[in-house]
Amino acid sequence: MIAHLLALDPLVLTGVGLKAVLIVAIKVVVAFVVMLVAVILMIWFERKVIAGFQNRIGPNKAGPWGIMQTLADGLKLVFKEYIHPERSDRFVFLLAPYLAVVPVFVIFAIVPVGGDFTNGNNGVVTLFGEDTLLQVADPPIGILLMLAMSAIAVYGAMLAGWSSGSKYPLLGSVRASAQMVSYEAALGLSIATVLVVSGTLSTNGIVVGQDGLRNWNIIATGVVPFIVFFIAVTAEMNRPPFDLTEAEQELVGGYQTEYSSMRFAMYYLAEFLATVVMSTIIVTLFLGGPRGLFDIPVIPNAIEGTLWLLAKLLVFLFTYVWLRATLPRYRYDQLMDLGWKFLIPVAFGWMLLITALKVAQDEDWNRVVVVAVALVVAALASAVFLLALKVSARNRQLEGSSF
């Protein structure tokens, strides 16, 4: 009963034996190793791609094509001296890096990284004679778990600055927490639209429902939630052009200024881990996850899903590097305006529209009438919203002129 309620994996539905525990343990270890290797490759990939954009060579000394440069940098940080600030809160100061790293690993645990989705198999494969999914766990509240872990990661930045006992990290942590909390709302609203269409919180269930290109959620939800989610998650991860939490020109280095050695490295581990993991979340929610557009000859179905996931993942990883090499950093007021005045209203309005269309489909209402009413309501809401912004701007101007 408990196993069925948690839905951790099909192999535990009939009971939890030693074999099931060992398979889950193997999946946990493999996922952990894959994530560490992915960070090494991602950092090398970003350096090489940006070097290409800037007409440079990039890393080319350590290992073939410079691929071991990241490992060399990591080993250097391991042997760096660890300095503990005298005025810091010792326990919180040591805890904060783990609050940044651990949630990312937990989020990856619910990502389907492969599986056989042909002939109604729903991603189930056979490992060591047991049916299982190619993901560490598939809880029925998977997406809520992802949102919860994303929220906990905010504390990694906030507590790092607060516990450092220095004003510059504190300024960086306040900015970081404000930015991440602001974009959590748009992120959640775009995910809510996907959930309305999918009808499930399970990541495996979301992938199962995206059978074929026409059923991908990027199309089923009308593209807008995908765009909102992509922008919001970029700001959530502090990736350029939204890397305000580490604006060296303004904050000396951001919330992690007082950190050194491996605890300093843990924040960058979390940042690059988040880039990889959240890219897989985007693929899972909107692009069918491991489901492919066509069958690849010779390759087994279970492995084929992983190859499709990697291909989709590379597109987003390249896009993130491309954005970093191309766009200038936003000003902080532009960042807040984009989140509160544009993304949140658009994501909320679109979620209501998709929900209305879903209800119209279930109740057999006239969709044309529903869309027409939605457009009228959207026009009125936009007019009121723009008027409020105009009045607010005028009041700020009057307040400024009074001094």
C-alpha positions as CSV (number, residue, x, y, z in Angstrom):
1,M,0.0,0.0,0.0
2,I,2.8,2.4,1.0
3,A,4.8,1.5,-2.1
4,H,1.8,2.1,-4.3
5,L,1.1,5.4,-2.7
6,L,4.7,6.7,-3.1
7,A,5.0,5.1,-6.6
8,L,8.8,5.3,-6.2
9,D,9.3,2.6,-8.9
10,P,7.3,-0.3,-10.5
11,L,9.8,-2.8,-9.0
12,V,8.6,-1.9,-5.4
13,L,4.9,-2.2,-6.1
14,T,4.9,-5.9,-5.3
15,G,7.1,-5.6,-2.3
16,V,10.5,-4.3,-1.3
17,G,13.1,-7.0,-1.3
18,L,16.9,-7.0,-1.3
19,K,17.0,-7.1,-5.1
20,A,14.8,-4.1,-5.4
21,V,16.8,-2.2,-2.8
22,L,20.1,-3.0,-4.7
23,I,18.6,-1.9,-8.0
24,V,17.4,1.4,-6.5
25,A,20.9,1.9,-4.9
26,I,22.6,1.3,-8.2
27,K,20.4,3.8,-9.9
28,V,21.2,6.4,-7.2
29,V,24.9,5.8,-7.6
30,V,24.7,6.0,-11.4
31,A,22.7,9.2,-11.3
32,F,25.2,10.8,-8.9
33,V,28.2,9.8,-11.1
34,V,26.4,10.9,-14.3
35,M,25.7,14.3,-12.8
36,L,29.3,14.9,-11.7
37,V,30.6,13.8,-15.2
38,A,27.9,16.1,-16.8
39,V,29.2,19.1,-14.8
40,I,32.8,18.4,-16.0
41,L,31.6,18.1,-19.6
42,M,29.3,21.1,-19.4
43,I,32.0,23.4,-18.1
44,W,34.4,22.2,-20.9
45,F,31.6,22.6,-23.5
46,E,30.8,26.1,-22.4
47,R,34.4,27.2,-22.5
48,K,35.0,25.7,-26.0
49,V,31.8,27.1,-27.5
50,I,32.4,30.6,-26.1
51,A,36.0,30.4,-27.3
52,G,34.6,29.6,-30.8
53,F,32.2,32.6,-30.6
54,Q,35.1,34.8,-29.6
55,N,37.6,33.4,-32.1
56,R,39.8,31.8,-29.4
57,I,41.1,28.3,-28.9
58,G,39.8,27.7,-25.4
59,P,41.1,24.8,-23.2
60,N,43.5,22.6,-25.1
61,K,46.3,21.5,-22.8
62,A,44.9,19.2,-20.1
63,G,43.8,16.0,-21.8
64,P,42.5,15.5,-25.4
65,W,40.9,18.8,-26.6
66,G,41.4,20.2,-23.1
67,I,38.6,18.0,-21.7
68,M,40.4,17.4,-18.4
69,Q,40.8,21.1,-17.7
70,T,37.7,21.2,-15.5
71,L,39.0,18.2,-13.5
72,A,42.3,20.0,-13.0
73,D,40.5,23.1,-11.8
74,G,38.4,21.0,-9.4
75,L,41.5,19.3,-7.9
76,K,43.2,22.8,-7.5
77,L,40.2,23.9,-5.5
78,V,40.3,20.8,-3.3
79,F,43.8,21.6,-2.2
80,K,43.2,25.3,-1.7
81,E,43.2,26.6,1.9
82,Y,39.8,26.8,3.5
83,I,39.3,30.2,5.3
84,H,36.5,30.6,7.8
85,P,35.4,34.3,8.3
86,E,35.7,35.3,11.9
87,R,32.3,37.0,12.2
88,S,30.3,34.4,10.3
89,D,27.7,32.1,11.8
90,R,29.7,28.9,11.5
91,F,26.9,26.3,11.3
92,V,24.8,28.3,8.7
93,F,27.9,29.2,6.8
94,L,28.9,25.6,6.4
95,L,25.3,24.5,5.7
96,A,24.5,27.0,2.9
97,P,26.5,25.3,0.1
98,Y,24.7,22.0,0.6
99,L,21.3,23.8,0.4
100,A,22.4,24.9,-3.1
101,V,23.7,21.5,-4.3
102,V,21.5,18.8,-2.8
103,P,18.2,20.1,-4.3
104,V,19.6,19.9,-7.8
105,F,20.5,16.2,-7.3
106,V,17.0,15.5,-5.9
107,I,15.4,17.2,-8.9
108,F,17.4,15.0,-11.3
109,A,16.1,11.9,-9.4
110,I,12.6,12.4,-10.9
111,V,13.8,13.0,-14.5
112,P,13.1,10.1,-16.9
113,V,16.4,9.6,-18.7
114,G,15.3,6.8,-21.0
115,G,12.9,3.9,-21.2
116,D,10.8,1.9,-23.7
117,F,7.8,4.0,-24.6
118,T,6.7,1.8,-27.6
119,N,3.8,-0.6,-27.6
120,G,2.3,0.8,-24.4
121,N,5.3,0.0,-22.2
122,N,5.2,3.6,-20.7
123,G,8.9,3.7,-20.2
124,V,9.2,0.4,-18.3
125,V,12.4,-1.6,-18.9
126,T,13.8,-4.8,-17.5
127,L,16.9,-4.7,-15.3
128,F,18.2,-7.8,-13.6
129,G,14.9,-9.5,-14.3
130,E,12.8,-6.8,-12.7
131,D,10.6,-4.2,-14.3
132,T,11.6,-0.6,-13.5
133,L,11.8,2.9,-14.9
134,L,15.0,4.6,-16.0
135,Q,14.8,7.2,-13.3
136,V,15.6,7.1,-9.6
137,A,12.0,7.7,-8.6
138,D,8.6,8.6,-10.0
139,P,6.5,9.9,-7.1
140,P,2.9,11.0,-8.0
141,I,3.9,14.5,-6.8
142,G,7.0,14.7,-8.9
143,I,6.5,18.2,-10.3
144,L,5.6,19.6,-6.8
145,L,8.8,18.0,-5.5
146,M,10.7,19.8,-8.2
147,L,9.1,23.2,-7.3
148,A,9.9,22.5,-3.6
149,M,13.5,21.8,-4.2
150,S,13.8,24.8,-6.4
151,A,12.5,26.9,-3.6
152,I,14.9,25.4,-1.1
153,A,17.8,26.3,-3.4
154,V,17.0,30.0,-2.7
155,Y,18.1,29.4,0.9
156,G,21.5,28.4,-0.4
157,A,22.2,31.8,-1.7
158,M,20.3,33.8,1.0
159,L,21.9,32.1,4.0
160,A,25.4,32.2,2.4
161,G,25.3,36.0,2.3
162,W,23.5,36.4,5.7
163,S,25.9,34.1,7.6
164,S,29.1,35.5,6.1
165,G,29.3,38.5,8.5
166,S,30.1,40.9,5.6
167,K,27.9,43.5,4.0
168,Y,28.8,42.7,0.4
169,P,27.7,39.0,0.5
170,L,24.6,40.2,2.3
171,L,23.7,42.6,-0.5
172,G,24.3,39.8,-3.0
173,S,22.1,37.4,-1.1
174,V,19.3,39.9,-0.8
175,R,19.4,40.5,-4.5
176,A,19.7,36.8,-5.2
177,S,16.7,35.8,-3.1
178,A,14.5,38.6,-4.5
179,Q,15.4,37.6,-8.1
180,M,14.8,33.9,-7.5
181,V,11.5,34.4,-5.6
182,S,10.3,36.8,-8.3
183,Y,10.7,34.3,-11.1
184,E,9.3,31.3,-9.0
185,A,5.8,32.7,-9.6
186,A,6.1,32.8,-13.4
187,L,7.8,29.4,-13.3
188,G,5.0,27.8,-11.3
189,L,2.3,29.3,-13.5
190,S,3.8,28.0,-16.7
191,I,4.1,24.5,-15.1
192,A,0.5,24.8,-14.0
193,T,-0.5,25.2,-17.6
194,V,1.3,22.0,-18.5
195,L,-0.4,20.2,-15.6
196,V,-3.8,21.3,-16.8
197,V,-3.1,19.7,-20.2
198,S,-1.3,16.6,-18.8
199,G,-3.6,15.9,-15.9
200,T,-0.8,14.4,-13.8
201,L,2.1,15.5,-11.5
202,S,4.2,12.4,-12.4
203,T,7.1,13.1,-14.7
204,N,6.8,9.7,-16.3
205,G,3.0,10.3,-16.8
206,I,3.8,13.7,-18.4
207,V,6.2,12.0,-20.9
208,V,3.7,9.1,-21.6
209,G,1.1,11.7,-22.5
210,Q,3.3,13.3,-25.2
211,D,2.9,10.6,-27.8
212,G,4.1,12.1,-31.1
213,L,5.0,15.6,-32.1
214,R,1.4,16.9,-32.2
215,N,1.0,15.9,-28.6
216,W,4.1,17.5,-27.3
217,N,3.2,20.0,-24.6
218,I,5.0,22.8,-26.3
219,I,2.3,22.6,-29.0
220,A,-0.6,21.5,-26.7
221,T,-0.1,24.5,-24.5
222,G,0.4,27.0,-27.3
223,V,4.2,27.7,-27.0
224,V,3.7,30.6,-24.5
225,P,4.2,28.6,-21.3
226,F,7.4,27.1,-22.9
227,I,8.8,30.6,-23.5
228,V,7.8,31.8,-20.0
229,F,9.3,28.7,-18.4
230,F,12.6,29.0,-20.4
231,I,13.0,32.7,-19.4
232,A,12.0,32.1,-15.8
233,V,14.2,29.1,-15.3
234,T,17.2,31.0,-16.8
235,A,16.7,33.8,-14.2
236,E,16.2,31.1,-11.5
237,M,19.5,29.6,-12.3
238,N,21.3,33.0,-12.4
239,R,22.4,32.3,-16.0
240,P,23.3,35.3,-18.3
241,P,21.7,37.7,-19.1
242,F,20.2,37.4,-15.6
243,D,23.3,36.7,-13.6
244,L,22.7,39.7,-11.3
245,T,23.5,37.7,-8.1
246,E,27.2,37.5,-9.2
247,A,27.6,40.9,-10.7
248,E,31.3,41.4,-9.8
249,Q,31.2,45.1,-10.9
250,E,28.6,45.8,-8.2
251,L,28.9,43.2,-5.5
252,V,32.6,42.2,-5.4
253,G,31.5,38.6,-6.2
254,G,28.1,38.1,-4.8
255,Y,26.8,36.1,-2.0
256,Q,29.7,33.6,-2.1
257,T,32.4,36.2,-1.7
258,E,33.6,34.9,1.7
259,Y,33.8,31.2,0.5
260,S,37.0,29.4,-0.5
261,S,38.2,26.0,-1.4
262,M,35.6,23.3,-2.0
263,R,32.7,25.2,-0.6
264,F,33.3,27.9,-3.1
265,A,33.4,25.2,-5.8
266,M,30.1,23.8,-4.6
267,Y,28.2,26.9,-5.7
268,Y,29.6,26.7,-9.2
269,L,28.9,22.9,-9.1
270,A,25.3,23.8,-8.2
271,E,25.1,26.4,-11.0
272,F,26.3,24.1,-13.8
273,L,24.3,21.1,-12.4
274,A,21.2,23.3,-12.5
275,T,21.8,24.1,-16.1
276,V,21.9,20.5,-17.1
277,V,19.1,19.3,-14.8
278,M,16.7,22.1,-15.6
279,S,17.3,21.6,-19.3
280,T,16.2,18.0,-18.8
281,I,13.1,19.3,-17.0
282,I,12.3,21.6,-20.0
283,V,12.6,18.6,-22.3
284,T,10.5,16.5,-20.0
285,L,7.7,19.0,-19.6
286,F,7.5,20.4,-23.2
287,L,9.4,18.2,-25.7
288,G,8.4,14.6,-24.9
289,G,11.3,13.7,-22.7
290,P,13.0,10.6,-24.0
291,R,10.3,10.0,-26.6
292,G,11.6,10.3,-30.1
293,L,10.1,11.5,-33.3
294,F,10.9,8.3,-35.1
295,D,12.5,4.9,-34.4
296,I,16.2,4.6,-34.8
297,P,17.1,1.3,-36.6
298,V,19.1,-1.4,-34.7
299,I,19.3,0.5,-31.4
300,P,17.1,-1.0,-28.6
301,N,14.1,1.0,-27.6
302,A,15.3,1.6,-24.0
303,I,18.7,3.1,-25.2
304,E,17.0,5.0,-28.0
305,G,15.1,7.0,-25.5
306,T,18.3,8.1,-23.8
307,L,19.8,9.1,-27.1
308,W,16.8,11.3,-27.9
309,L,17.0,12.9,-24.5
310,L,20.7,13.7,-25.0
311,A,20.0,15.2,-28.5
312,K,17.3,17.5,-27.1
313,L,19.4,18.3,-24.1
314,L,22.3,19.5,-26.2
315,V,20.1,21.9,-28.0
316,F,19.3,23.7,-24.8
317,L,22.8,23.5,-23.4
318,F,24.1,25.2,-26.6
319,T,21.4,27.8,-26.4
320,Y,22.4,28.7,-22.8
321,V,26.0,29.1,-23.9
322,W,24.9,31.1,-26.9
323,L,23.0,33.5,-24.7
324,R,26.0,33.9,-22.4
325,A,28.2,34.8,-25.3
326,T,25.8,37.1,-26.9
327,L,23.5,39.1,-24.5
328,P,24.6,41.8,-22.1
329,R,23.5,41.6,-18.5
330,Y,20.1,43.1,-17.6
331,R,19.9,46.0,-15.1
332,Y,18.2,45.0,-11.9
333,D,15.1,47.2,-12.5
334,Q,14.7,45.6,-16.0
335,L,15.0,42.2,-14.4
336,M,12.2,42.9,-11.9
337,D,10.0,44.6,-14.5
338,L,10.3,41.6,-16.8
339,G,9.3,39.2,-14.1
340,W,6.5,41.0,-12.3
341,K,5.1,43.2,-15.1
342,F,5.3,40.8,-18.0
343,L,6.0,37.2,-17.3
344,I,3.6,36.7,-14.4
345,P,0.6,38.4,-16.0
346,V,1.2,36.6,-19.3
347,A,1.7,33.2,-17.6
348,F,-1.4,33.7,-15.4
349,G,-3.6,34.8,-18.3
350,W,-2.5,32.0,-20.6
351,M,-3.1,29.4,-17.8
352,L,-6.7,30.7,-17.4
353,L,-7.2,30.5,-21.2
354,I,-5.9,26.9,-21.4
355,T,-8.0,26.0,-18.4
356,A,-11.1,27.5,-20.0
357,L,-10.5,25.6,-23.2
358,K,-10.0,22.4,-21.3
359,V,-13.3,22.9,-19.5
360,A,-15.0,23.8,-22.8
361,Q,-13.7,20.5,-24.3
362,D,-15.0,18.5,-21.3
363,E,-18.4,20.3,-21.2
364,D,-18.8,20.5,-25.0
365,W,-18.9,24.3,-25.0
366,N,-18.4,26.4,-28.1
367,R,-14.7,27.1,-28.2
368,V,-15.0,30.1,-30.4
369,V,-17.2,31.8,-27.8
370,V,-14.8,30.8,-25.0
371,V,-11.8,32.3,-26.9
372,A,-13.8,35.5,-27.8
373,V,-14.8,36.0,-24.1
374,A,-11.2,35.3,-23.1
375,L,-9.9,37.9,-25.5
376,V,-12.3,40.5,-24.2
377,V,-11.4,39.8,-20.5
378,A,-7.7,39.9,-21.5
379,A,-8.1,43.3,-23.2
380,L,-9.9,44.7,-20.1
381,A,-7.4,43.3,-17.7
382,S,-4.5,44.6,-19.8
383,A,-6.0,48.1,-19.9
384,V,-6.5,48.2,-16.2
385,F,-3.0,46.8,-15.6
386,L,-1.4,49.4,-17.9
387,L,-3.4,52.2,-16.3
388,A,-2.1,51.1,-12.9
389,L,1.5,51.1,-14.1
390,K,1.0,54.5,-15.6
391,V,-0.4,55.9,-12.4
392,S,2.3,54.3,-10.4
393,A,5.0,55.8,-12.6
394,R,3.4,59.2,-12.3
395,N,3.3,59.0,-8.5
396,R,6.9,58.0,-8.3
397,Q,7.8,61.0,-10.5
398,L,5.8,63.3,-8.3
399,E,7.5,61.9,-5.2
400,G,10.9,62.4,-6.7
401,S,10.2,66.0,-7.6
402,S,9.2,66.8,-4.1
403,F,12.7,66.3,-2.7
